[in-house]
Amino acid sequence: MKVTVETVMLDALTAASSATTAHIEEYGENPMGCGFAWVDVRGVRGKKLESLKGFGFKKKYVGTGVSLWNPSKNITQDMDAKMAGAEACAMILRAAGFDATAGCRLD
């Protein structure tokens, strides 16, 4: 079976959602930790880039590559929970050969 960008992204988004939910269930939501989390991917072009854009990746504000904000799609404002999801997403993407990193910042 051929692994496609779409398959990898579906796995990565599922992992992000699960990780964010698990973080909230274990630690609760931190009302003082309001912030953002995202995944950056660098060095991707052509059809792979177009596939990532189909999942919501957009050109980074600073530097090269593309970013996907809040890959877990969870509506929490807890930055730590969102970061757990972003790290899970980036881990799946790295395992598939992408140059992916997770990032976050407080609001």
N, C-alpha and C positions, 0 to 999 in steps of 0.2 A: 504494500500500500504506500503510495506516494504521500509524503507530508507536504501540505500546502500552507501558505501564509494564513489562509482563512482558518484552517484547522488549528494552527498554533495560536492564533489570536483568540479563537473561541475558548481554548484551554486556558490561555493567559487571563482572559476576562473572568472566566469562571473561578480561577484561583484567586484573583483579586477580590471578587465579591465574597468568596468564602473566608478569606483572610481578614477582611474588614469586619465581617459579621462575627467571626470568632473573637477578634480583639475586643469588640464591644461587649460580647457576652462574658468574656473573662474579666475585663477591667472596668466595664461601664463607660459612659461617655464623659469626657473631661470638658466641662463647660468653659474652662479657662484656656483650653488649648485649641482655639478656633484657628483653622488654617487650611492649607491646600497641599495636595500631593499629586505627582505626575510621573510619567515614564518618558524618558528621552531615548531616541534611537538615532544613531549616527551611522553614516557610511552605507546607506541603502539607496538604491536607485531603481529606475525602470518599473517593471511590473510589481516588484515587491513593494516599492514606494507607493504605487497607486493602490495596491491592496491595503496597505496600512492606512492610507488616507480614507479609504472606504470604511474603516473602523473608527474614524474620528481624529486620527493624527493630523496635526497641522504644523507648519513651519515654526521652529522655535523663535521666540522673541529675541534671544541673544545667542550668537554662535551658530553652529551648523547642525543640521539634523531636523528631526520632527519630534513633537511632544504630544502626549495624550494626557489630558488633565483628568484626574479622578477616575482611573480605570475601573474602580469597583462600582461606580455609578450609585454609591450609597449616599443618601442625603445628609448624613451626619456632618457636623461642623468640626468634629474631633480630628485634628491633624494626625495624631498618632494612629488612629484607626485607619484613616485614609492612606497613611504611609505604609502600614502593614499590607494593604492591598496593592499599592504601587510596587513594593518590594517583591511581592508574590508574582505580579505580572512580569516585572523585569527578569526575574529568575527563569520563568518559562521561556521568555524571549531569548535570553542568553543561552539556554540549553539548546535552542533551535538554531543558534549561530548568529544571532543579532548582537550588535554592540549596544546593549540596553542598560540604562541606569535609572534608578529611582531618585526622586528629589522631593523636598517639601519646604514649606515656609509658613510661619505664623502670619495670620491676617492682621 
